[in-house]
């Protein structure tokens, strides 16, 4: 019983850690996909929670039934033909490109806030990532089991401090806050699909190793609920600070600033750790894919991916990401629909 509970917690931590990343931890993702839609953004977050649980259950079921080892196997099974090849290519490109961006962001964050050479941040990220990644799935589980609770502690601390020192927050007040966009439902669906395709890279190999469907489903469900609570808190903090948050690259840091240097440093540390967590998840996903696709060892795959990511991090990924993010969001949504069709067709 105790071992099962630990495993469920670890699966939920991996799920949360894979989705969160620096974008959500900094408040930037929540601002773009939810906060700009006003109080209706909370409905959007609940819709995402439902997507995570439903799609997580479907991906786990398909993965166990067909003994899949990587997202390549899942995509090839669910999305055949040209669309499947495009989905696979975009997923791999996105994950490697995202890893490169995180390397560059790690260097920039350390240089900007601590005045240390950006290469120090990049090298530290690479070395620690290799240590964790060489431990395979065990390393992925261990690092998320440490980082995710730390994230919750810091965000909840900021939230409690805000409630203690600032005005009461109620629904009537939230309804008076202006919204800047209207398509909140579409934004929520795109965001949910986008995160689920990213998660497939971790959920598929995890399903093969864990094999216990009940524990996997419970882990993903608890992870989805925990992620929704975390997103709810961040969205609430951001919403009551509209429009000031729009001026900042790290909106949550604007809120944390008023509570002193210790809270700021804790938040920056968590953002760096979430960058690291996403880096590990992305490289792990592509590593498992390369292992199956090119028949090379997992460790060699990891080294190869990092060697590809280093030069990309230096030449800049900004222009490519402006095309890649929307394209990946669209194929993620299409893939989510294809998963549903495939799953219910096989059920009938």
Protein Blocks (a to p, Z undefined) as FASTA:
>chain_A
ZZmmmmmmmmmmmmmmmmnommlmnommmmmmmmmnojmlmmmmmmmmmmmmmmmmmmmm
mmmmnopabfklmmmmmmgcjllmmmmmmmmmmmmmmmmmmmmmmmmmmmmmnopafklm
mmmmmmmmmmmmmnmmmlmmmmmmmmmmmmmmmmmmmmmmmmmmmccddfklmmmpccfb
fklmlmmmmmmmmmmmmmmmmmmmmmmmnopmmlmmmmmmmmmmmmmmmmmmmmmmmmmm
ccklmmpfblmlmmmmmnojklmmmmmmmmmmmmmmmmmmmmmmmmmmmmmmnopafklm
mmmmmmmmmmmmmnopklmmmmmmmmmmmmmmmmmmmmmmmmmmmmZZ
